């Protein structure tokens, strides 16, 4: 494929702003059109990219100059908007989580197959190069089988400005849907994909934000390996301290940033006011700050991770992979790409230009959602939950 992949964006919210530096910097893609219910966001897109922006997603999907629809609308709309894209013969790059229910995931997989189009779900942090390189080292370096994975992340997620549905579990709100889509995806990739059972507890400790803000889960794999995954979004301890002070997006964090999320909510009277705060910071809002053109200082990451193999422990970091082998400790440096999240476009381009099956396809993402839903079910029932829809990690071709 010599011409850039032409992307139409469905949803110009927070997810889009995080992917925007990637779309702008990577010459393999070009933003040509968009859809969003907010007039200010549509106007911003037209100013920035010169392409049309529509109020409804179907008009976007019907355009002949769009190759791929990037579905970045709220979680509960993913299935409907992906179906529109497939019905109009478009490929789909879908934001995580894939959906709120497994039936919606299956409907998308079936729609992609009927249309003969590619479905890739991401960005999730299992795309991150240090994570992928850790998996390569497991397969290539003779460290033996994976036996245990430890993953933890403490952030301010729950106190970032939210819409009402983002604080309602049934609508896909809370950390299990939004953040489990990263952490569960990572441990599945590192462990080979085939989670057999999940046992978990969740925490919802703030009545003003009545959804899960924390979880701790034990995921047992079919080959006997297990992963312990813990996440807290309650804006107290910040586990970026364990990552050399590098934030999730590869940026160096200042000590003064501590408590910023809670401070932004000071004086916000109600949910309507909080939604206005969020809209003001989003694309096209009064406080929107366009991304700079500085190259990333480090890779994206999703907290502290150690993979314990039979003959080594491996730790992906924002700058590379720490290797703790039997008799020596080494560090494999991974210089950051000038394009943030370039790994997403690598996979998309390989699928469309080289016809290589993507790793993060619909079946893979559905399996991650199944494990995430099992965290909620296990906590509710206080028992192990068996999984039925898991798939193995696809080996690169």
C-alpha positions as CSV (number, residue, x, y, z in Angstrom):
1,X,0.0,0.0,0.0
2,X,1.9,3.1,-1.3
3,X,-0.9,5.7,-0.5
4,X,-1.6,6.6,3.1
5,X,-4.5,4.8,4.8
6,X,-7.4,7.2,4.9
7,X,-8.9,7.3,8.4
8,X,-12.3,8.6,9.4
9,X,-12.7,9.3,13.1
10,X,-15.9,8.4,14.9
11,X,-15.7,10.2,18.2
12,X,-13.4,13.2,18.9
13,X,-13.1,12.7,22.7
14,X,-10.3,11.8,25.0
15,X,-9.3,8.6,23.2
16,X,-8.9,10.5,20.0
17,X,-6.7,13.2,21.6
18,X,-4.4,10.4,22.9
19,X,-4.1,8.9,19.4
20,X,-3.9,12.2,17.6
21,X,-0.1,12.7,17.9
22,X,0.2,9.2,16.3
23,X,-2.1,10.0,13.4
24,X,-0.4,13.3,12.7
25,X,3.2,12.0,12.9
26,X,2.9,8.8,10.9
27,X,2.9,9.3,7.2
28,X,1.3,5.9,6.6
29,X,-2.1,7.3,7.7
30,X,-4.1,10.5,7.0
31,X,-7.1,11.9,8.8
32,X,-9.8,12.7,6.2
33,X,-13.1,13.0,8.0
34,X,-14.8,12.8,11.4
35,X,-18.1,12.5,13.2
36,X,-18.9,13.8,16.7
37,X,-22.1,15.2,18.3
38,X,-20.3,18.3,19.6
39,X,-20.1,21.2,17.1
40,X,-17.0,22.6,18.7
41,X,-15.1,19.3,18.2
42,X,-16.3,19.1,14.6
43,X,-15.2,22.7,13.9
44,X,-11.7,22.0,15.4
45,X,-11.3,19.0,13.2
46,X,-12.1,20.9,10.0
47,X,-9.7,23.7,11.0
48,X,-6.9,21.2,11.8
49,X,-7.3,18.8,8.9
50,X,-9.5,20.5,6.3
51,X,-11.8,17.5,6.0
52,X,-15.5,17.4,6.7
53,X,-16.9,16.5,10.1
54,X,-20.4,15.2,10.6
55,X,-22.9,15.0,13.5
56,X,-23.7,11.3,12.8
57,X,-21.4,8.3,12.3
58,X,-23.3,6.7,9.4
59,X,-22.6,9.7,7.2
60,X,-18.9,9.3,7.9
61,X,-19.0,5.6,7.2
62,X,-20.7,6.1,3.9
63,X,-17.9,8.3,2.5
64,X,-15.9,6.8,-0.4
65,X,-12.7,8.5,0.7
66,X,-12.5,6.6,4.0
67,X,-10.6,3.3,4.2
68,X,-10.7,2.8,8.0
69,X,-13.1,4.0,10.6
70,X,-11.5,4.6,14.0
71,X,-14.3,4.0,16.4
72,X,-13.5,6.1,19.5
73,X,-17.1,6.7,20.7
74,X,-18.2,5.8,24.3
75,X,-18.0,2.1,25.1
76,X,-21.7,1.3,24.8
77,X,-21.8,2.5,21.2
78,X,-18.8,0.5,19.9
79,X,-20.9,-2.4,18.5
80,X,-23.4,-0.2,16.6
81,X,-20.8,2.1,15.1
82,X,-18.5,-0.8,14.1
83,X,-21.5,-2.4,12.4
84,X,-22.1,0.8,10.4
85,X,-18.5,0.8,9.3
86,X,-18.6,-2.8,8.2
87,X,-21.9,-2.4,6.4
88,X,-20.3,0.3,4.3
89,X,-17.2,-1.8,3.5
90,X,-14.8,-0.1,5.9
91,X,-12.0,-1.6,8.0
92,X,-12.3,-0.8,11.7
93,X,-9.8,0.3,14.3
94,X,-11.7,0.1,17.5
95,X,-10.9,1.7,20.9
96,X,-10.7,-0.5,24.0
97,X,-12.6,-1.9,25.7
98,X,-14.1,-3.8,22.7
99,X,-17.6,-3.5,24.1
100,X,-19.6,-3.9,27.4
101,X,-20.9,-7.3,26.7
102,X,-19.6,-10.5,25.1
103,X,-22.6,-10.7,22.7
104,X,-21.7,-7.3,21.3
105,X,-18.1,-8.5,20.8
106,X,-19.3,-11.6,18.9
107,X,-21.6,-9.4,16.7
108,X,-18.7,-7.3,15.7
109,X,-16.5,-10.3,14.9
110,X,-19.3,-11.8,12.8
111,X,-19.9,-8.5,11.0
112,X,-16.2,-8.1,10.1
113,X,-16.1,-11.7,8.8
114,X,-19.2,-11.1,6.6
115,X,-17.8,-7.9,5.2
116,X,-14.3,-9.4,4.7
117,X,-12.8,-6.5,6.6
118,X,-10.1,-6.1,9.2
119,X,-11.0,-5.5,12.9
120,X,-8.2,-4.3,15.2
121,X,-8.9,-3.4,18.8
122,X,-6.6,-0.8,20.3
123,X,-4.8,1.1,21.6
124,X,-4.3,-1.1,24.6
125,X,-0.9,-1.1,26.4
126,X,-0.2,-4.6,25.2
127,X,0.8,-2.9,22.0
128,X,3.7,-1.1,23.9
129,X,7.0,-2.1,22.5
130,X,8.7,-3.0,25.8
131,X,5.8,-5.4,26.5
132,X,6.0,-6.9,23.0
133,X,9.8,-7.2,23.3
134,X,9.4,-9.0,26.7
135,X,7.2,-11.6,25.0
136,X,9.8,-12.0,22.2
137,X,12.5,-12.6,24.8
138,X,10.4,-15.3,26.4
139,X,10.1,-17.0,23.0
140,X,13.7,-16.5,21.8
141,X,16.1,-16.5,24.7
142,X,15.7,-19.9,26.4
143,X,14.5,-18.5,29.8
144,X,12.0,-21.4,30.1
145,X,8.3,-21.2,30.5
146,X,6.4,-18.3,32.0
147,X,5.4,-19.3,35.6
148,X,4.1,-16.1,37.2
149,X,3.3,-12.5,36.2
150,X,3.0,-9.6,38.6
151,X,1.3,-6.5,37.4
152,X,0.3,-3.4,39.5
153,X,-0.7,0.1,38.7
154,X,-1.8,2.9,41.0
155,X,-3.2,6.1,39.3
156,X,-5.6,8.9,39.6
157,X,-8.0,7.4,37.0
158,X,-11.3,7.7,39.0
159,X,-10.8,11.4,39.7
160,X,-10.3,12.6,36.1
161,X,-13.3,14.5,34.9
162,X,-16.0,12.0,33.9
163,X,-19.4,11.8,32.2
164,X,-22.1,10.2,34.2
165,X,-21.9,6.8,32.4
166,X,-18.2,6.6,33.1
167,X,-19.1,6.2,36.8
168,X,-21.8,3.6,36.1
169,X,-20.6,0.0,35.9
170,X,-23.5,-1.2,33.8
171,X,-22.7,1.3,31.1
172,X,-19.0,0.3,31.0
173,X,-17.8,2.7,33.7
174,X,-15.2,2.1,36.3
175,X,-11.6,0.8,36.2
176,X,-12.4,-2.9,35.3
177,X,-13.7,-1.9,31.8
178,X,-11.4,1.0,31.0
179,X,-8.2,-0.1,32.8
180,X,-8.6,-3.9,32.9
181,X,-8.7,-3.6,29.1
182,X,-5.0,-2.6,29.4
183,X,-3.8,-4.7,32.3
184,X,-5.6,-7.9,31.5
185,X,-4.5,-7.6,27.8
186,X,-0.9,-7.2,28.9
187,X,-0.8,-10.2,31.2
188,X,-2.7,-12.3,28.6
189,X,-0.1,-11.4,26.0
190,X,2.8,-12.1,28.3
191,X,1.2,-15.4,29.5
192,X,0.3,-16.7,26.0
193,X,-3.4,-15.8,26.1
194,X,-5.2,-18.8,27.5
195,X,-6.6,-17.8,30.9
196,X,-8.6,-20.6,32.4
197,X,-10.0,-19.1,35.6
198,X,-10.2,-15.8,37.4
199,X,-10.6,-15.1,41.1
200,X,-10.9,-11.4,42.1
201,X,-12.1,-8.8,44.5
202,X,-13.1,-5.2,43.6
203,X,-13.3,-2.0,45.5
204,X,-15.9,0.8,45.3
205,X,-14.9,3.1,48.2
206,X,-16.3,6.5,47.2
207,X,-20.0,6.9,47.3
208,X,-19.7,10.1,45.2
209,X,-18.1,8.0,42.4
210,X,-20.2,4.8,42.7
211,X,-18.3,2.4,40.5
212,X,-15.2,0.1,40.9
213,X,-12.1,2.1,41.5
214,X,-9.8,-0.8,42.3
215,X,-9.4,-4.5,41.8
216,X,-7.0,-7.3,42.5
217,X,-7.3,-10.5,40.4
218,X,-5.6,-13.9,40.2
219,X,-5.7,-15.2,36.6
220,X,-4.7,-18.8,36.1
221,X,-3.5,-20.0,32.7
222,X,-4.2,-23.4,31.0
223,X,-0.4,-24.3,31.2
224,X,-0.2,-23.7,35.0
225,X,1.1,-20.2,34.9
226,X,-0.7,-17.5,36.9
227,X,-0.8,-13.7,37.0
228,X,-1.6,-11.4,39.9
229,X,-3.0,-8.1,38.6
230,X,-3.8,-5.1,40.9
231,X,-5.1,-1.7,39.9
232,X,-6.2,1.3,41.9
233,X,-7.5,4.6,40.5
234,X,-8.1,6.3,43.8
235,X,-5.5,9.0,43.3
236,X,-3.3,8.4,46.3
237,X,-0.1,6.4,45.7
238,X,1.3,6.8,42.2
239,X,3.1,3.7,41.0
240,X,4.9,5.8,38.3
241,X,7.4,6.2,41.2
242,X,8.4,2.6,40.3
243,X,8.8,3.6,36.6
244,X,11.5,6.2,37.1
245,X,9.0,9.0,37.4
246,X,7.9,8.4,33.8
247,X,4.1,8.7,33.2
248,X,1.8,6.4,31.3
249,X,2.3,8.3,28.0
250,X,6.1,8.4,28.3
251,X,6.3,11.9,29.8
252,X,8.5,12.8,32.8
253,X,6.3,13.7,35.7
254,X,6.9,16.6,38.1
255,X,6.4,16.2,41.8
256,X,4.0,19.1,41.7
257,X,1.6,17.0,39.6
258,X,0.6,15.0,42.7
259,X,-3.0,15.6,43.6
260,X,-3.8,17.5,40.3
261,X,-6.8,15.3,39.4
262,X,-8.6,15.8,42.7
263,X,-7.8,19.5,42.7
264,X,-9.4,19.9,39.3
265,X,-12.7,18.6,40.9
266,X,-12.6,21.1,43.8
267,X,-15.6,23.3,43.5
268,X,-17.3,21.2,40.9
269,X,-20.9,21.2,42.2
270,X,-22.5,18.3,40.4
271,X,-22.2,15.8,37.5
272,X,-23.4,18.3,34.9
273,X,-20.6,20.7,35.9
274,X,-18.1,17.9,35.9
275,X,-19.1,17.0,32.4
276,X,-18.5,20.6,31.4
277,X,-15.0,20.4,32.9
278,X,-14.3,17.3,30.8
279,X,-15.7,18.8,27.6
280,X,-13.6,22.0,28.1
281,X,-10.4,20.0,28.1
282,X,-11.4,17.7,25.2
283,X,-10.7,18.3,21.6
284,X,-12.3,21.6,20.5
285,X,-13.0,22.7,24.1
286,X,-12.1,26.1,25.5
287,X,-9.2,24.6,27.5
288,X,-8.0,22.1,24.8
289,X,-4.2,22.1,24.4
290,X,-3.0,20.7,21.0
291,X,-0.3,18.1,21.3
292,X,3.2,19.3,20.8
293,X,5.6,18.0,18.1
294,X,8.3,16.9,20.5
295,X,9.4,13.3,20.1
296,X,8.5,11.0,23.0
297,X,11.2,10.7,25.7
298,X,10.2,7.1,26.6
299,X,7.7,4.4,25.6
300,X,4.2,4.3,26.9
301,X,3.7,1.9,29.9
302,X,1.0,0.6,32.2
303,X,2.7,0.3,35.5
304,X,5.0,-2.2,37.2
305,X,5.3,-5.6,35.6
306,X,7.5,-8.6,36.3
307,X,7.4,-11.8,34.3
308,X,8.8,-14.8,36.2
309,X,10.1,-17.5,33.9
310,X,11.9,-20.7,34.9
311,X,15.4,-19.2,34.4
312,X,14.8,-15.4,34.5
313,X,12.6,-12.5,35.6
314,X,11.9,-10.0,33.0
315,X,10.7,-6.4,33.6
316,X,9.5,-4.1,30.8
317,X,10.2,-0.5,31.5
318,X,9.6,2.8,29.6
319,X,13.2,2.6,28.3
320,X,13.7,-1.1,27.7
321,X,13.6,-4.5,29.3
322,X,15.4,-5.5,32.5
323,X,16.6,-9.1,32.4
324,X,17.4,-10.8,35.7
325,X,18.8,-14.2,34.6
326,X,20.4,-16.9,36.7
327,X,23.9,-15.4,36.9
328,X,23.7,-11.9,35.5
329,X,21.5,-8.9,35.2
330,X,21.3,-7.0,31.9
331,X,19.3,-4.2,30.4
332,X,18.1,-4.2,26.8
333,X,17.6,-0.6,25.7
334,X,14.7,0.2,23.4
335,X,15.2,3.8,22.0
336,X,11.7,5.4,21.8
337,X,10.1,6.0,18.4
338,X,9.7,9.5,17.2
339,X,6.0,8.6,16.7
340,X,4.1,7.8,19.8
341,X,2.1,4.6,19.8
342,X,3.6,3.8,16.4
343,X,2.9,0.1,17.2
344,X,-0.8,0.6,16.5
345,X,-0.1,1.8,13.0
346,X,2.5,-0.9,12.5
347,X,-0.2,-3.5,13.1
348,X,-2.9,-1.7,11.1
349,X,-0.6,-1.2,8.1
350,X,0.7,-4.8,8.2
351,X,-2.9,-6.0,8.1
352,X,-4.0,-3.8,5.2
353,X,-0.8,-3.6,3.1
354,X,0.8,-7.0,3.8
355,X,-2.4,-9.0,4.7
356,X,-0.9,-10.1,7.9
357,X,-3.5,-11.2,10.5
358,X,-3.4,-8.8,13.4
359,X,-2.6,-9.9,17.0
360,X,-5.2,-7.6,18.5
361,X,-8.2,-8.9,16.5
362,X,-11.7,-9.3,17.6
363,X,-11.3,-12.7,19.1
364,X,-8.3,-11.6,21.1
365,X,-10.1,-8.5,22.4
366,X,-13.3,-10.5,23.2
367,X,-11.1,-12.8,25.3
368,X,-9.7,-9.8,27.2
369,X,-13.2,-8.6,27.9
370,X,-14.3,-12.0,29.1
371,X,-11.5,-12.0,31.7
372,X,-12.4,-8.5,32.7
373,X,-16.0,-9.3,33.1
374,X,-14.9,-12.4,35.2
375,X,-13.2,-10.0,37.6
376,X,-16.6,-8.3,38.3
377,X,-18.4,-11.7,38.5
378,X,-15.9,-13.3,40.8
379,X,-16.0,-10.4,43.1
380,X,-19.8,-10.4,43.2
381,X,-20.0,-14.2,43.8
382,X,-16.8,-14.7,45.8
383,X,-15.7,-17.7,43.7
384,X,-13.5,-18.7,40.8
385,X,-15.0,-18.0,37.3
386,X,-14.1,-20.3,34.4
387,X,-13.5,-18.8,31.0
388,X,-14.7,-20.2,27.7
389,X,-13.7,-17.8,24.9
390,X,-9.9,-17.5,25.4
391,X,-7.6,-17.7,22.4
392,X,-3.8,-18.2,22.2
393,X,-1.5,-15.4,21.3
394,X,-1.0,-15.3,17.5
395,X,2.6,-15.7,16.5
396,X,4.0,-13.1,14.1
397,X,4.1,-14.3,10.5
